[in-house]
Amino acid sequence: MYLYKVSPPRDSVIFYPTTFYRTQDYLSSADKPKDGHIEDKLLYAGEFDDVAIHLLPDLYRIMILNLKDNFDKLNHLGITTNKSKKSIIFIHEDDYDKVLQFRPTVYTFLKTSFFQIPSGEYVSREPVVAIKHETYSMDDAIKKWNIQLQKNNDLLQLKEILTSKDIGMTVQC
């Protein structure tokens, strides 16, 4: 019924597609040209849980969903998880205050304005008008999206460990 996008507050509620580079099957996309990618103009939006990783400011982070045995594997690595949470997002400990001070704005769209691509994401090639928007304190966003925020002092090493233990993750730079 609805899709969401996190964006800085803005004067207009009209969102326009922007240039992305994607593979033919849409399973990989990038902001900058990459080998094997084609240029396209797309507007991305996600379902409620899909925007959780975008609630943070522009910084390196790793999100792990509470699916399958991901949280059990984290516990075996000595990382305490709260199993009532939908996901855990790791940030560098130096970014913690920046994250807590950030106020994400979440825009809501009618799902009918988008089409789903093979990656499961939703895109539009036409401008779309947000039907509402709300700005949250980080505390409120963490509660609403049911996130566990976790500080870490070496995210690159953590990514290597998670990869070696076959723990599914989303990395956002």
Residue frames as a rotation matrix with the C-alpha (Angstrom) as fourth column:
MET 1
0.567 0.824 0.000 0.00
0.824 -0.567 0.000 0.00
0.000 0.000 -1.000 0.00
TYR 2
0.959 -0.276 -0.070 2.82
-0.268 -0.957 0.108 2.46
-0.096 -0.084 -0.992 0.93
LEU 3
0.402 -0.915 -0.005 6.51
0.815 0.361 -0.453 2.85
0.417 0.178 0.891 0.24
TYR 4
0.902 -0.124 -0.415 9.05
0.221 -0.692 0.687 5.06
-0.372 -0.711 -0.597 2.00
LYS 5
0.314 -0.857 0.409 12.17
0.620 -0.141 -0.772 7.07
0.719 0.496 0.487 1.33
VAL 6
0.526 -0.267 -0.808 14.49
0.683 -0.434 0.588 8.76
-0.507 -0.860 -0.046 3.80
SER 7
0.078 -0.456 0.887 15.74
0.774 -0.532 -0.342 12.15
0.628 0.713 0.311 2.68
PRO 8
-0.845 -0.323 -0.427 16.87
0.517 -0.696 -0.498 15.40
-0.136 -0.642 0.755 4.25
PRO 9
0.104 0.904 -0.415 13.97
0.561 -0.398 -0.726 17.80
-0.821 -0.157 -0.549 4.84
ARG 10
-0.833 -0.349 0.430 13.08
0.539 -0.338 0.771 19.63
-0.124 0.874 0.469 1.65
ASP 11
-0.699 0.564 -0.439 10.74
-0.452 -0.825 -0.339 22.32
-0.553 -0.039 0.832 0.36
SER 12
-0.147 0.624 -0.767 9.17
-0.950 0.126 0.285 20.12
0.274 0.771 0.574 -2.32
VAL 13
-0.016 0.215 0.976 7.42
-0.520 0.832 -0.192 16.78
-0.854 -0.510 0.099 -1.86
ILE 14
0.929 0.213 -0.302 7.99
-0.364 0.381 -0.850 15.92
-0.066 0.900 0.432 -5.52
PHE 15
0.120 -0.892 0.437 10.80
-0.264 0.395 0.880 13.40
-0.957 -0.221 -0.188 -6.00
TYR 16
0.669 0.014 -0.743 12.46
-0.741 -0.059 -0.669 13.02
-0.053 0.998 -0.030 -9.39
PRO 17
0.896 -0.413 0.164 14.38
0.422 0.906 -0.026 10.02
-0.138 0.093 0.986 -10.68
THR 18
0.534 -0.808 -0.249 18.15
-0.718 -0.589 0.372 10.48
-0.447 -0.020 -0.894 -10.60
THR 19
0.415 -0.453 -0.789 20.95
-0.671 0.433 -0.601 8.81
0.615 0.779 -0.124 -12.50
PHE 20
0.401 -0.332 0.854 22.02
-0.581 0.629 0.517 5.40
-0.708 -0.703 0.059 -11.24
TYR 21
-0.223 -0.505 -0.834 24.13
-0.904 0.427 -0.017 2.70
0.365 0.750 -0.552 -12.80
ARG 22
0.229 0.456 0.860 22.71
-0.728 0.667 -0.160 -0.80
-0.647 -0.589 0.485 -12.62
THR 23
-0.860 -0.406 0.310 23.19
-0.146 0.776 0.613 -4.27
-0.490 0.482 -0.727 -13.98
GLN 24
-0.740 0.581 -0.338 20.75
-0.381 0.051 0.923 -5.53
0.554 0.812 0.184 -16.61
ASP 25
-0.245 0.648 -0.721 18.95
0.519 0.716 0.468 -7.63
0.819 -0.259 -0.512 -13.97
TYR 26
0.364 0.370 0.855 18.81
-0.329 -0.807 0.490 -4.74
0.871 -0.460 -0.173 -11.42
LEU 27
0.764 -0.004 -0.645 20.56
0.501 0.634 0.590 -6.89
0.406 -0.774 0.486 -8.80
SER 28
-0.123 -0.806 -0.578 23.38
0.919 -0.312 0.240 -4.39
-0.374 -0.502 0.780 -8.41
SER 29
0.687 0.288 0.667 23.30
0.545 -0.812 -0.210 -0.61
0.481 0.508 -0.715 -8.60
ALA 30
-0.198 -0.803 -0.562 25.69
0.943 -0.312 0.113 2.24
-0.266 -0.508 0.819 -7.91
ASP 31
0.628 0.367 -0.686 25.77
0.296 -0.928 -0.225 6.03
-0.720 -0.062 -0.692 -7.84
LYS 32
0.106 -0.713 -0.693 28.84
-0.746 -0.518 0.419 6.09
-0.658 0.473 -0.586 -10.08
PRO 33
0.574 0.110 -0.811 29.66
-0.751 0.466 -0.468 4.22
0.326 0.878 0.350 -13.31
LYS 34
-0.008 -0.554 0.832 30.90
-0.600 0.668 0.440 0.65
-0.800 -0.496 -0.338 -12.84
ASP 35
-0.806 -0.319 -0.499 31.96
-0.591 0.497 0.635 -2.06
0.046 0.807 -0.589 -15.27
GLY 36
-0.863 0.483 -0.150 28.98
0.436 0.861 0.263 -4.09
0.256 0.162 -0.953 -16.40
HIS 37
-0.299 0.776 -0.555 26.46
0.595 -0.303 -0.744 -1.43
-0.746 -0.553 -0.371 -15.32
ILE 38
-0.397 0.274 0.876 24.15
0.787 -0.389 0.478 0.59
0.471 0.880 -0.061 -17.54
GLU 39
-0.998 0.044 -0.039 22.98
-0.021 -0.890 -0.455 4.14
-0.055 -0.453 0.890 -16.89
ASP 40
-0.261 0.965 -0.006 19.35
0.755 0.208 0.622 4.60
0.602 0.158 -0.783 -15.85
LYS 41
-0.733 0.159 0.662 17.22
-0.428 -0.863 -0.267 7.30
0.529 -0.480 0.700 -14.21
LEU 42
-0.145 0.628 -0.765 15.39
0.501 0.713 0.491 5.83
0.854 -0.312 -0.417 -11.23
LEU 43
-0.170 0.183 0.968 13.69
-0.821 -0.570 -0.036 6.87
0.545 -0.801 0.248 -8.04
TYR 44
-0.574 -0.116 -0.811 14.10
0.209 0.936 -0.282 4.24
0.792 -0.331 -0.513 -5.33
ALA 45
-0.024 0.532 0.846 11.69
-0.928 -0.327 0.179 3.64
0.372 -0.781 0.502 -2.44
GLY 46
-0.787 -0.318 -0.530 11.34
-0.132 0.924 -0.359 0.79
0.603 -0.212 -0.769 0.03
GLU 47
0.317 0.853 -0.414 8.88
0.307 0.320 0.896 -0.96
0.897 -0.412 -0.161 2.27
PHE 48
0.875 0.149 0.460 8.78
-0.312 -0.553 0.772 0.08
0.369 -0.820 -0.438 5.91
ASP 49
0.807 -0.571 0.151 11.54
0.158 0.455 0.876 -2.23
-0.569 -0.683 0.457 7.18
ASP 50
0.471 -0.638 0.609 13.70
0.876 0.258 -0.407 -1.68
0.103 0.725 0.681 4.10
VAL 51
0.529 -0.253 0.810 14.41
0.099 -0.929 -0.355 1.97
0.843 0.268 -0.467 4.95
ALA 52
0.956 -0.101 -0.277 15.90
0.281 0.033 0.959 1.24
-0.088 -0.994 0.060 8.40
ILE 53
0.135 -0.991 0.016 19.51
0.941 0.133 0.313 1.41
-0.312 -0.028 0.950 7.20
HIS 54
-0.248 -0.176 0.953 18.81
0.690 -0.722 0.047 4.80
0.680 0.669 0.301 5.57
LEU 55
0.779 0.620 -0.092 17.62
0.482 -0.498 0.721 6.39
0.401 -0.606 -0.687 8.84
LEU 56
0.395 -0.731 -0.556 21.21
0.672 -0.182 0.718 7.22
-0.626 -0.657 0.419 9.80
PRO 57
0.631 -0.248 -0.735 23.30
-0.478 -0.871 -0.116 10.10
-0.611 0.424 -0.668 8.48
ASP 58
0.869 -0.326 -0.373 25.74
-0.278 0.303 -0.911 9.56
0.410 0.896 0.173 5.64
LEU 59
-0.006 -0.875 0.485 28.35
-0.990 0.075 0.122 7.30
-0.143 -0.479 -0.866 7.26
TYR 60
-0.497 -0.271 -0.825 29.62
-0.486 0.874 0.006 3.73
0.719 0.404 -0.566 7.00
ARG 61
-0.195 0.466 0.863 27.29
-0.902 0.262 -0.345 1.22
-0.386 -0.845 0.369 8.67
ILE 62
-0.848 -0.047 -0.527 26.43
-0.253 0.911 0.326 -2.45
0.465 0.410 -0.785 8.63
MET 63
-0.107 0.877 0.468 22.92
-0.986 -0.034 -0.162 -3.80
-0.126 -0.479 0.869 9.16
ILE 64
-0.947 -0.078 -0.312 22.02
-0.112 0.989 0.092 -7.39
0.301 0.122 -0.946 10.00
LEU 65
-0.071 0.994 0.081 18.40
-0.779 -0.106 0.617 -8.45
0.622 -0.020 0.782 9.95
ASN 66
-0.492 0.036 0.870 17.01
-0.713 0.558 -0.426 -10.71
-0.500 -0.829 -0.249 12.65
LEU 67
0.550 0.588 -0.593 16.43
-0.824 0.498 -0.271 -13.52
0.136 0.638 0.758 10.17
LYS 68
0.501 -0.310 -0.808 17.33
-0.035 0.925 -0.377 -17.19
0.865 0.217 0.452 10.25
ASP 69
0.673 -0.319 -0.667 20.17
0.736 0.383 0.559 -17.67
0.077 -0.867 0.492 12.70
ASN 70
0.224 -0.614 0.757 21.92
0.289 -0.700 -0.653 -14.30
0.931 0.365 0.021 12.17
PHE 71
0.453 -0.012 0.892 21.50
-0.693 -0.633 0.344 -13.16
0.560 -0.774 -0.295 15.77
ASP 72
0.971 -0.147 0.188 22.56
-0.005 0.775 0.631 -16.57
-0.239 -0.614 0.752 17.14
LYS 73
0.471 -0.841 0.264 25.74
0.783 0.261 -0.565 -16.36
0.407 0.473 0.781 15.04
LEU 74
0.188 -0.372 0.909 26.39
-0.184 -0.922 -0.340 -12.84
0.965 -0.103 -0.242 16.39
ASN 75
0.793 0.158 0.588 25.93
-0.597 0.016 0.802 -14.10
0.118 -0.987 0.107 19.96
HIS 76
0.855 -0.514 0.066 28.50
0.500 0.851 0.160 -16.85
-0.138 -0.104 0.985 19.27
LEU 77
0.154 -0.808 0.568 30.90
0.606 -0.377 -0.701 -14.09
0.780 0.452 0.432 18.20
GLY 78
-0.468 -0.308 -0.828 30.41
0.879 -0.254 -0.402 -12.41
-0.087 -0.917 0.390 21.58
ILE 79
-0.917 0.256 0.307 28.08
-0.149 -0.931 0.333 -9.70
0.371 0.259 0.892 20.24
THR 80
-0.718 0.685 -0.124 25.06
0.396 0.255 -0.882 -9.36
-0.573 -0.682 -0.454 22.49
THR 81
-0.845 0.507 0.172 21.83
-0.020 -0.351 0.936 -9.08
0.535 0.787 0.307 20.53
ASN 82
-0.612 0.772 0.170 18.31
-0.428 -0.142 -0.893 -8.24
-0.665 -0.619 0.417 21.54
LYS 83
-0.901 0.195 0.388 16.16
0.393 0.747 0.537 -10.89
-0.185 0.636 -0.749 19.83
SER 84
0.091 0.978 -0.189 13.08
0.704 -0.198 -0.682 -8.66
-0.705 -0.070 -0.706 20.07
LYS 85
-0.035 -0.191 -0.981 14.69
-0.391 -0.901 0.189 -6.24
-0.920 0.390 -0.043 17.58
LYS 86
0.901 0.412 0.134 14.15
-0.012 0.333 -0.943 -6.48
-0.433 0.848 0.305 13.80
SER 87
0.643 -0.739 0.202 17.75
0.409 0.108 -0.906 -5.58
0.648 0.665 0.372 13.02
ILE 88
0.535 -0.612 -0.583 21.06
0.518 -0.307 0.798 -4.53
-0.667 -0.729 0.153 14.46
ILE 89
0.835 -0.315 0.452 22.98
0.247 -0.520 -0.818 -1.65
0.492 0.794 -0.356 12.88
PHE 90
0.328 -0.835 -0.442 26.68
0.863 0.075 0.500 -1.31
-0.384 -0.545 0.745 13.58
ILE 91
0.882 -0.161 0.444 28.27
0.075 -0.880 -0.469 2.13
0.466 0.447 -0.764 13.46
HIS 92
-0.168 -0.978 -0.122 31.77
0.522 0.017 -0.853 3.29
0.836 -0.207 0.508 14.29
GLU 93
0.143 0.219 -0.965 31.99
0.989 -0.073 0.130 4.36
-0.042 -0.973 -0.227 17.91
ASP 94
-0.778 -0.499 -0.382 33.32
0.481 -0.864 0.149 7.77
-0.404 -0.068 0.912 16.83
ASP 95
-0.817 0.517 0.255 30.06
-0.006 -0.450 0.893 8.38
0.577 0.728 0.371 14.90
TYR 96
-0.487 0.668 -0.563 27.72
0.852 0.505 -0.137 7.59
0.193 -0.546 -0.815 17.81
ASP 97
-0.410 0.330 -0.850 27.01
0.404 -0.769 -0.494 11.21
-0.817 -0.547 0.182 18.85
LYS 98
-0.860 0.073 -0.505 26.55
-0.459 -0.545 0.702 12.24
-0.224 0.835 0.502 15.21
VAL 99
-0.740 0.610 -0.284 23.97
0.279 0.663 0.695 9.47
0.612 0.435 -0.661 14.78
LEU 100
-0.371 0.624 -0.688 22.07
0.916 0.123 -0.382 10.35
-0.153 -0.772 -0.617 17.94
GLN 101
-0.485 0.137 -0.863 21.84
0.082 -0.976 -0.200 14.01
-0.870 -0.168 0.463 16.88
PHE 102
-0.993 0.087 -0.085 20.61
-0.092 -0.069 0.993 13.18
0.080 0.994 0.076 13.36
ARG 103
-0.299 0.954 0.032 16.90
-0.256 -0.048 -0.965 13.67
-0.919 -0.297 0.259 12.59
PRO 104
-0.929 -0.067 0.364 15.77
0.299 0.442 0.846 11.55
-0.217 0.895 -0.390 9.62
THR 105
-0.270 0.873 -0.406 12.81
-0.745 -0.457 -0.486 12.65
-0.609 0.172 0.774 7.53
VAL 106
-0.790 0.096 0.606 10.76
0.301 0.921 0.246 9.79
-0.534 0.377 -0.757 6.11
TYR 107
-0.513 0.595 -0.619 8.59
-0.823 -0.545 0.158 10.42
-0.243 0.591 0.769 3.06
THR 108
-0.393 0.510 0.765 5.59
0.128 0.854 -0.504 8.20
-0.911 -0.100 -0.401 2.28
PHE 109
-0.680 0.157 -0.716 4.42
-0.727 -0.271 0.631 7.31
-0.095 0.950 0.298 -1.24
LEU 110
0.532 0.816 0.227 1.59
-0.675 0.571 -0.467 5.27
-0.511 0.095 0.854 -2.69
LYS 111
-0.202 -0.643 0.739 3.01
-0.070 0.762 0.644 1.92
-0.977 0.078 -0.199 -3.75
THR 112
0.541 0.532 0.651 1.10
0.579 0.326 -0.748 2.11
-0.610 0.781 -0.132 -7.05
SER 113
0.870 -0.264 -0.416 3.54
-0.428 -0.822 -0.375 4.80
-0.243 0.504 -0.829 -8.25
PHE 114
-0.140 -0.988 0.058 6.41
-0.919 0.152 0.364 2.26
-0.369 -0.002 -0.930 -8.33
PHE 115
0.761 0.274 -0.588 7.22
-0.469 0.859 -0.207 -1.13
0.449 0.433 0.782 -9.83
GLN 116
0.643 -0.502 0.578 9.18
-0.401 0.422 0.813 -3.90
-0.652 -0.755 0.070 -8.15
ILE 117
0.322 -0.653 -0.685 12.50
-0.857 0.107 -0.504 -5.00
0.403 0.750 -0.525 -9.63
PRO 118
0.455 -0.097 -0.885 14.19
0.004 0.994 -0.106 -8.43
0.890 0.044 0.453 -9.25
SER 119
-0.658 -0.752 -0.046 16.20
0.082 -0.011 -0.997 -7.26
0.749 -0.659 0.069 -6.22
GLY 120
-0.163 0.691 -0.704 12.90
0.967 0.252 0.024 -6.70
0.195 -0.677 -0.710 -4.39
GLU 121
-0.716 -0.135 -0.684 13.34
0.349 -0.919 -0.185 -2.93
-0.604 -0.371 0.705 -4.40
TYR 122
0.391 0.877 0.280 10.81
0.820 -0.194 -0.539 -0.53
-0.418 0.440 -0.795 -5.85
VAL 123
-0.727 -0.642 -0.244 11.59
0.417 -0.694 0.587 2.07
-0.546 0.325 0.772 -8.48
SER 124
0.600 0.800 0.003 9.87
0.486 -0.361 -0.796 4.67
-0.636 0.479 -0.605 -10.60
ARG 125
-0.447 -0.693 0.566 11.05
0.887 -0.258 0.384 6.34
-0.120 0.673 0.729 -13.77
GLU 126
0.065 0.576 0.815 8.55
0.478 -0.735 0.481 9.18
0.876 0.359 -0.323 -13.29
PRO 127
-0.765 -0.235 0.599 8.42
-0.338 -0.645 -0.685 11.96
0.548 -0.727 0.415 -10.67
VAL 128
-0.109 0.706 -0.700 6.43
0.661 0.577 0.480 10.90
0.742 -0.410 -0.530 -7.61
VAL 129
-0.122 0.183 0.976 4.70
-0.507 -0.857 0.097 13.08
0.853 -0.483 0.197 -5.03
ALA 130
-0.887 -0.167 -0.430 5.05
0.285 0.533 -0.796 12.11
0.362 -0.829 -0.425 -1.37
ILE 131
0.064 0.993 0.097 1.67
0.336 -0.113 0.935 11.93
0.940 -0.028 -0.341 0.32
LYS 132
0.969 0.145 0.199 3.15
-0.116 -0.445 0.888 12.73
0.217 -0.884 -0.415 3.73
HIS 133
0.029 -0.982 -0.188 6.41
0.215 0.190 -0.958 13.07
0.976 -0.013 0.216 5.59
GLU 134
0.975 0.215 0.061 7.60
-0.025 -0.168 0.986 13.03
0.222 -0.962 -0.158 9.17
THR 135
0.013 -0.987 0.160 10.88
-0.372 -0.153 -0.916 13.97
0.928 -0.048 -0.369 10.83
TYR 136
0.843 0.247 -0.478 11.96
0.250 0.608 0.754 11.82
0.476 -0.755 0.451 13.77
SER 137
0.388 -0.783 0.487 14.45
-0.911 -0.244 0.333 12.16
-0.142 -0.573 -0.807 16.57
MET 138
-0.365 -0.577 -0.731 16.94
-0.659 0.714 -0.235 9.29
0.658 0.396 -0.641 16.32
ASP 139
-0.886 0.091 0.454 15.58
-0.341 0.535 -0.773 7.80
-0.314 -0.840 -0.443 19.54
ASP 140
0.075 0.997 0.032 12.07
-0.597 0.071 -0.799 7.77
-0.798 0.041 0.601 18.05
ALA 141
0.302 -0.024 -0.953 13.32
-0.916 0.268 -0.297 6.32
0.263 0.963 0.059 14.73
ILE 142
-0.749 -0.638 -0.179 15.21
-0.539 0.743 -0.396 3.55
0.386 -0.200 -0.901 16.55
LYS 143
-0.658 0.579 0.481 12.04
-0.274 0.410 -0.870 2.67
-0.701 -0.704 -0.111 18.48
LYS 144
0.280 0.861 -0.425 9.66
-0.743 -0.086 -0.664 2.89
-0.608 0.502 0.616 15.51
TRP 145
0.382 -0.205 -0.901 11.86
-0.776 0.459 -0.433 0.70
0.502 0.865 0.016 13.26
ASN 146
0.935 0.094 0.342 12.78
-0.305 0.705 0.640 -1.56
-0.181 -0.703 0.688 16.21
ILE 147
0.545 -0.825 -0.149 16.55
-0.052 0.144 -0.988 -1.29
0.837 0.546 0.036 15.67
GLN 148
0.787 -0.508 -0.349 19.42
0.469 0.125 0.874 -2.22
-0.401 -0.852 0.337 17.96
LEU 149
0.799 -0.573 0.185 22.18
-0.293 -0.638 -0.712 0.37
0.526 0.515 -0.677 17.44
GLN 150
0.828 -0.551 -0.107 25.62
0.480 0.598 0.642 -1.04
-0.290 -0.582 0.760 18.20
LYS 151
0.698 -0.678 -0.230 28.97
-0.698 -0.716 -0.010 0.78
-0.158 0.167 -0.973 18.40
ASN 152
0.797 -0.541 0.269 32.09
0.562 0.827 0.001 -0.84
-0.223 0.151 0.963 16.97
ASN 153
0.472 -0.677 -0.565 35.69
-0.238 -0.715 0.657 0.36
-0.849 -0.175 -0.499 16.69
ASP 154
-0.668 -0.697 -0.262 36.61
-0.457 0.105 0.884 -1.43
-0.588 0.710 -0.388 13.41
LEU 155
0.340 0.940 -0.026 33.77
-0.549 0.176 -0.817 -1.88
-0.763 0.292 0.576 10.94
LEU 156
0.247 -0.308 -0.919 36.00
-0.917 0.231 -0.324 -3.18
0.312 0.923 -0.226 8.14
GLN 157
-0.843 -0.538 0.007 37.29
-0.496 0.773 -0.396 -5.97
0.207 -0.337 -0.918 10.37
LEU 158
-0.400 0.788 0.469 33.72
-0.371 0.329 -0.868 -6.66
-0.838 -0.521 0.161 11.53
LYS 159
0.458 0.570 -0.682 32.60
-0.842 0.032 -0.539 -6.94
-0.285 0.821 0.495 7.89
GLU 160
-0.287 -0.656 -0.698 35.37
-0.780 0.583 -0.228 -9.50
0.556 0.479 -0.679 7.22
ILE 161
-0.920 -0.035 0.391 34.35
-0.312 0.669 -0.675 -11.54
-0.237 -0.743 -0.626 10.27
LEU 162
-0.026 0.995 0.095 30.65
-0.516 0.068 -0.854 -11.44
-0.856 -0.072 0.512 9.34
THR 163
0.346 0.082 -0.935 31.46
-0.929 0.167 -0.329 -12.50
0.129 0.983 0.134 5.79
SER 164
-0.626 -0.686 -0.371 33.62
-0.612 0.727 -0.312 -15.40
0.483 0.032 -0.875 7.02
LYS 165
-0.870 0.362 0.334 30.78
-0.081 0.563 -0.822 -16.58
-0.486 -0.743 -0.461 9.28
ASP 166
-0.798 0.554 0.237 28.24
0.426 0.241 0.872 -16.32
0.426 0.797 -0.429 6.43
ILE 167
-0.294 0.693 -0.658 26.15
0.687 -0.325 -0.649 -13.74
-0.664 -0.643 -0.381 8.25
GLY 168
-0.022 0.379 0.925 23.92
0.934 -0.321 0.154 -11.85
0.355 0.868 -0.347 5.81
MET 169
-0.155 -0.101 -0.983 24.36
0.622 -0.783 -0.018 -8.11
-0.767 -0.614 0.185 5.97
THR 170
0.662 0.246 0.708 23.72
0.684 -0.583 -0.438 -4.84
0.305 0.774 -0.555 4.19
VAL 171
-0.236 -0.804 -0.546 26.59
0.840 -0.452 0.302 -2.37
-0.489 -0.387 0.782 4.06
GLN 172
0.766 0.470 0.439 25.94
0.615 -0.735 -0.287 1.30
0.188 0.490 -0.851 3.43
CYS 173
-0.326 -0.933 -0.153 28.70
0.943 -0.332 0.014 3.82
-0.064 -0.140 0.988 2.84
